[in-house]
Every structure is written in C-alpha cells, then in structure tokens.
C-alpha cells in the first residue's frame, strides 16, 4: 500500500500525541453497520449528487473511514478507489469490502494522504471525488483543498463537507478537542460534560420522527468523533465557494448546517475552463 508523508498531522504538544484515533472509532462503528445504514448512505449520495446511480463512473473516497460510502458508491455501480491516512480506517474499509464485495477488482483500497502530492498525482482522474468531514482534520485544510482539482475529470463532481466557522464557538471546540486528546484522564469529564449535546440531537430527531440516523451514521460514534476530532479547522461557506470558483468549478448544490456547529456540504462541478 502507498505510504504517505502527511506533515505535522499529529500536532504533538509537549511530546504527547494529540491526534484523535479516528480509525479506532470507525472500527467500533462497523459493529452497528446494517442494511438500513447502508441504504441511508446510498440515498444521501443519490440526493446530493443528483443521480439515480453511478454506473460507469469512477468514484474516489478520500478519507474513507469506515468504508460505508465507498460501499454505497459500489452498490450504485461505480468503480471505487478508497484511501485513508489512518491504518485502522484502511483495515475497517477492507473488512467491509470483504463482507460485501470479496475479491472485487472494481473496489481498490489503500493507505495514503491527501497532503502527499506524489501520492495524489498517482491516482488519475475520477468522475466523483468524495470527502465528507475529512479535510478539516488533516492539519492543513487549504493545502488539501488545493490538491483536489486535478483529480476531477472534466464535468466531474467534487462532494466535500467542512466544519462551519462559528468564530469564538469554534475556538471553544478546538480547545475541547485538544484537551480530549492531550489528556486521556479528561476524556470522561469531557464526554459526560457535553452529553446534553448528544441527547439533544436524539430528542430533536425523535420529535422530527427521524428514526433513521442521517447518512447512516451513529449518534454515539459521531458524538465521540465530534468531541475528539483533532486536528480541527473550520471555514465559512463563502470562502470555500470563492476558492473553488477561482479553480474553475461551479457550485451545483449546497447544504448548510444553518450557522450552527456541524458541516456544510458542497457539490462542485469541474468545468472545461479549469487550468491546472
């Protein structure tokens, strides 16, 4: 598998590891993956990409995590290339593939970094480049943004989601995340001290009769990811829009979190005017 050279991603503080163990969280999430969650993931791709299926299309999953959306894309008919910086995420995605698509040569999984220019340039072009909730955890988000345009075939779609910039509130969460990872003894305090957020989401979902978790995710593992997800960067929607517009992309769909904590989702289309 390709090896990457992602720079300064751990953000060591006083010699302590401060990067969240994303892959280990995804390994645990895999225990709750079922047909209902897979259907929800598939439906979210169909809705955001504006397609009925992905037959004959090449799908790149950057930061594949659990592999759920790689699986959803494969079910929709795409040929899929999945990669992640975290070796536990790579192993989790491989386990999911083994369960549903063993020995399938239309689904390739490897280890790699979106910040590794040499690795990225080796990937070729894709009809869909997907990276949900990943690039803001690289430690160099804007560099990651800049590495994506060459991956898109003309007319291809870039589907990303990025944490919303809430200014001082985002600064608060950044401190929480750093403490969560830097001081393991504080994890219980941080988790219990923010349970209002977790249960609040469940209650709101129940009131709205949203019995099926959005995108097939798990409230609990999303909660842990939110508290511990570090490195952590944010951006205003207009900043991301302006960046990709200058790269020759047009925005085809935008779903925001309404100015709250969470991710804004973008689908951009690559025009013929793009110049590398």
Steps between C-alpha positions, in 0.01 A plus 500: 500500500624852429665672794444871553692785654214700646670784679455593866164327512538382859558848644712368787477720809771454762583168342143371529293368212201729438350349187165329552492126431250529216562149370445333836168683530401377153594143593244515782241664275529206259323284760175691443509515118193331358282511188306802630818707547631391161173605334518839674856554378403403145198733509714794616739454206210482255344813646811717519649393167168521318529156342303176493811285496875517440535232234803552280643770729823514696459588869785613725438487876755720680522413868276197465465444877263207549468440126121545515485753216745307287264206540200719415673626185589144398138392549399789274726354230817709523853371485645615831841601632510553877788630706563631848794631700403288802598134471210394725259669256666318211456168683138581586417584139673181386290300748181657366601425144583140592151463644309641202733495197774239557757469219343791311754669273271801455561611858859584597607601850834652602670712761594852401482868585313778324800721588749274323542660156680200352233258618217724381653546156513121459123457536382621159159656431154423636141585420419546869744606772345459843638614835247544779623650827864420429699792364451714811677226699821491295678786675539681165147541365570756228791298368263204482246712311767595250591137434151402385433676164743288292316186612177599325429398143332774291141525615585305815343573839680587821296425813653626826378600844683739729441623854321833517697795639322627811786725610535489883278192527730317260795616710333349806457164327859505385615530861266217604634274226863570586439426868310181413799364312785647702372389840331155497400546863265779393306294246233385745450855626475640146263227381270527801517880505367524143237226510232768469612536136472127435158454659377825351564371150317175578198685638484737202522204264221324686277808490558526127435125467845445358537145631770420245835673568588750229742360240498168685721631775487423874415774750740355759804454276433837336493650850842356585634612164372851565652527847834350403534587132837671485676659306204733455449781247193690386394721209218730401297366205581803284874444546476147362272618221744776400797262511351244262342760275851635439606144414240481223226316689131585525288430806214264417369429849547642849357376828590704808473427870307823547784690659532246780771254596539232238586463134402691190476274195611606152473339159712672236523415131822534305460710189702480181658832593709353781875547454738309727 
